[in-house]
Amino acid sequence: MNWLPLLETVYLLLVLLVCLRIVHDTQNTPKTIAYLLLTIFVPIAGALFYFSFGINYRKRRMYSKKLIQNEVFAERLRSRLLDTSLENWEQASKEVRYNKELTRLLLNDSITSPITSGNRVTILKNGEEKFPEVFAALEAAERFIHLEYYIYEDDQIGNRIKEILIKKAGEGVKIRFIYDDFGSRRVRRRIAPQLRAAGVEAYPFHTVRIWALANRLNYRNHRKLIIVDGKVAFTGGINIGDRYCNRPEDPLYWRDTHLKLEGDGIFFLQYLFMCDWNFCSGQTLVPEPAYFNYPQKAPGDKLVQIAASGPDSPTPLILYSLLQIINLARREILITTPYFIPGESLLHALIVASLSGVSVKLIVPDTSDSRWVNAAARSNYTDLLEAGIEVYLYRRGFVHAKTIVTDANVSVIGTANMDHRSFDLNFEVNTLIYDEETANELRMLFYEDLNDCTRIDPVKWEQRPVYKQLFEKVARLLSPLM
C-alpha cells in the first residue's frame, strides 16, 4: 500500500486546521497573515512556532491576577478613585487639563488607575544617577521593601543591593523580591538562595521549565520596580546591573532614563506589585493600610497616573494610552525608544500627527542588539520620513530609554518599548506625569541626546542598496512575530 498520498492528505488537513485556529484566535491582521505564511511555508516547524508563541493569552486570561475578590467593595473603591481623580484634575492648569481624554482612558480601565496629586518626581539619567538614590532609599527602609525586576545581574551592583537587602532583613524589614526567571536567570543560581537564607522572600515571576519553555519565555515580566515603605518608588527603563553605570572600563555607553517617585502615585505601583506577588508566590497579600503610606503633607505638586498592561489585562492599555497621547498632541511629540516596531495603528497615528502640523522627532539606536529587530525597525523609517517626521540615530552607544514628551506638559517614563512584545506579551508599566516643569526637563534631555545623534537624510535613505531594503521588508513581514 502506498502511504504517501494518505500522509499528504493528513498533513494538509492538519495544516488547514491550524490555519483555521490561527484565523479564529488571532485578532491582529498582520500577525494573522504572518502566522499563516509561517505555517504554510515552513512545514511542521511553523505550526509548532504558533502553538508555542502565538496563542492569545489575553483572550484566554490565563494570567488573571485579581487582588480584590469582593466585587461590591471593588466597585465602591473604583467609584471613590474616580471622584478623587476628578477632584485632583480640577486643580490642574488649563494646559494640562487639555489631556482629559487621556486621563479618562486610564480611569475607565478595569483596574482604575487614579490621577494622584501632591507627588514629587525626580528624573534619573542613567545608572550613575539611579543607583546612589536606590542605595540610599534601601538603607533608610524601616518597614518593607518590594522589588520587581526583569534583569538582575550577579555583578557588583547586584551584589551591593543583595548585601543591603540581607542587612535590612536582619534589622526586621520585610522584603519581597520578584525576578523574571528568564531575564534574571543568573539570580536563581546564587543570589536568590542567599537572599532566602537571610529571610528575604524571593520568587521567580514565571518559572521556566522545559515542558513549557516557549510560552514562559514569551510572556515576560518586563517591569522594573522598587517600593520602600510606601514612601518612595523607582521605576523606568534601567535594570539592575553594572552595565548601566557607564564606568570608564565599560565597552558600551548605555543611555537610559529612570524615575524616582514620592507621593500618592506610589499606591497604584504598590497595587501592581501585590497582584504580581500573589500570582508568583501563591500567597494572598491583601491591600492593608500598612502597605500604603499616607503623608500628612504632600511631598510635591505633580499629577501622576500609571498605565500598566500585560497578558492579564483585557486591553493593550499601554498601546491605547500612547495612541491617545499622540492624538492629543498639538505642537510637538518627542519619542525615545530602543525598539521601534510600532504596528500599523501607532505608525499611522504618528504620520497623521506630522501631516497635521505637529513636530514629531524620534530617537532610536543606530545599531540594535538584534539584527532582525534593527532591520524591522528601519523598514518603518521611509514612511516616517515621507511624512516629515525627523528620525535620529543614536551613535554614542546604546539608547535604552523609553520616554515620550508632548507639548511640554505630558511626560511618559516607563518600561514599555514601542513594539508588539511590549504591547501584547510582556507585563509593563509606564508612569505619566501631567506637569510642565517635568515635561520641560525631559524635553531638555531629549535635545541633549540629539547632540549624540545623526539625523537620517531622506534622500540618502532612499539611495540605500536594494538588498538592504529587501532584507528590511522581509524583517517587517515577520515583525508581528518578534
Summary of the structure (lengths in Angstrom):
residues: 482
radius of gyration: 23.0
end to end distance: 43.9
largest distance: 85.9
contacts: 1628
relative contact order: 0.13
helix: 48%
strand: 20%
